[in-house]
Amino acid sequence: MILRPEFVELIPDQPEEGVLYISILHTVAIHRCACGCGEEVITPLDPDRWSFTFDGKTVTLDPSIGNWNFPCRSHYFVRRNRIVWVNVWDDDYTSSGKRSKRKKSGWKRFFDW
């Protein structure tokens, strides 16, 4: 799946599937979940949460998008507009604190992008 970046001042009331809306003014990116469930995924753009890079054509979000509060529990990266799927988190993983330990331990090295 590919997300088309669209830089906007205001996020539309009904975000379209396949579009990554980025508001620099409001420091947020929003898209519909990549799994197709229709949930709205909000990523606050903040160095302590998510950041993005734009190379003139494509957008990359960092870190991964982990929707463990959604029924789908999808987990993916947005790399150069493309969805890169990673493992789905189960209850044990999300509640045990492994998520934060893995993030701090440099887990990005396991993914080739």
NORPE-V590049 format. One record per residue. SS is DSSP state (H for helix, E for strand, C for the rest). PSI is psi in whole degrees, 0 to 359 (999 if undefined). NEAR is the number of other ideal C-beta (glycine too) atoms within 8 Angstrom. Layout:
BEGIN
<<SS,PSI,NEAR> <SS,PSI,NEAR>>
END
This chain:
BEGIN
<<C,148,6> <E,138,7> <C,129,14> <E,118,8> <E,139,11> <E,115,8> <E,124,6> <C,159,9> <C,313,5> <C,141,6> <C,134,9> <C,154,8> <C,324,2> <C,84,4> <C,140,10> <C,150,7> <C,142,6> <C,7,8> <E,132,12> <E,106,14> <E,129,12> <E,122,14> <E,106,14> <C,318,7> <C,317,5> <C,6,8> <C,57,8> <E,150,11> <E,140,14> <E,140,12> <E,166,12> <E,143,12> <C,137,14> <C,343,12> <C,345,7> <C,4,6> <C,342,9> <C,352,6> <C,146,9> <E,123,8> <E,120,10> <E,125,7> <E,103,11> <E,128,8> <E,106,12> <C,136,8> <C,335,4> <C,355,3> <C,278,7> <E,147,11> <E,166,8> <E,155,11> <E,145,7> <E,123,8> <C,14,6> <C,340,3> <C,322,4> <C,160,8> <E,141,14> <E,132,9> <E,144,13> <E,135,7> <E,206,7> <E,165,7> <E,113,12> <E,106,7> <C,54,13> <C,348,9> <C,354,3> <C,152,10> <C,328,4> <C,334,9> <C,35,10> <C,155,13> <E,120,13> <E,164,11> <E,155,12> <E,110,13> <E,114,8> <C,49,8> <C,353,12> <E,146,9> <E,126,10> <E,108,10> <E,143,7> <C,178,8> <C,147,4> <C,140,6> <C,134,10> <C,177,7> <H,318,5> <H,317,6> <H,315,9> <H,330,9> <H,344,6> <C,350,7> <C,0,6> <H,327,7> <H,311,12> <H,325,7> <H,318,8> <H,320,8> <H,317,8> <H,340,6> <C,7,6> <C,38,5> <H,347,7> <H,333,6> <H,344,5> <H,351,4> <C,131,8> <C,105,2> <C,999,6>>
END
